[in-house]
Amino acid sequence: MKGTGIFVTEEERHRVAVAQSVSGMFLSGGEPMGNPAWEVHLLTKKYNPPLGAGFNPKTGEFILP
C-alpha cells in the first residue's frame, strides 16, 4: 500500500474509528448506530483523494493499493 500524503484531522479519524467500533449495534427501535462507510464517504468528498484510494483509520491517511 502506498500513502497519498492526504491526512484527515485527529477528530475526523476518531469519528471513523468510533463508527467502526459500534457498527452492527442497534439503538432501540432498530436504528443502526455507526456507519463507517458513510463517514469515510464524507471525508472523501471533503479531501478529494485519488480515485481508488482507501482510508487507514489507524493513521488517518488515504492510501492507494
C-alpha positions in Angstrom: 0.0 0.0 0.0 1.2 3.5 -0.9 0.4 6.6 1.1 -1.1 9.6 -0.6 0.1 12.1 1.9 -3.5 13.2 2.5 -4.3 13.1 6.2 -7.6 13.9 8.0 -7.7 15.7 11.4 -7.5 13.7 14.5 -11.1 14.4 15.3 -12.2 13.1 11.9 -10.1 10.0 12.3 -11.6 9.4 15.7 -15.1 9.7 14.3 -14.4 7.0 11.8 -12.9 4.7 14.4 -15.9 5.2 16.7 -18.3 4.5 13.9 -16.3 1.3 13.1 -16.3 0.1 16.7 -20.1 0.4 17.1 -21.0 -0.7 13.6 -23.6 -3.5 13.8 -25.0 -2.3 17.1 -28.6 -1.1 17.1 -30.4 1.5 19.1 -33.9 0.7 20.5 -36.3 0.9 17.6 -33.9 -0.8 15.2 -31.8 2.1 14.1 -28.1 1.3 13.4 -25.6 3.2 15.5 -22.5 3.6 13.4 -21.8 3.7 9.6 -18.1 3.9 9.0 -18.6 3.8 5.2 -20.7 6.9 5.3 -18.1 8.7 7.5 -15.3 7.8 5.0 -17.6 8.9 2.1 -18.0 12.4 3.7 -14.2 12.6 4.2 -13.7 11.6 0.6 -15.9 14.4 -0.6 -14.0 16.9 1.7 -10.4 15.9 0.9 -10.9 14.6 -2.7 -8.3 11.8 -2.7 -7.2 10.0 -5.9 -9.7 7.6 -7.4 -9.5 4.2 -5.9 -8.0 5.4 -2.6 -8.9 3.7 0.7 -8.7 5.0 4.2 -6.5 3.8 7.0 -8.3 4.6 10.3 -5.2 3.9 12.4 -3.1 6.7 10.7 -5.9 8.9 9.2 -4.3 8.8 5.8 -5.8 7.9 2.4 -3.9 5.1 0.8 -3.6 3.6 -2.6 -3.3 -0.2 -3.3 
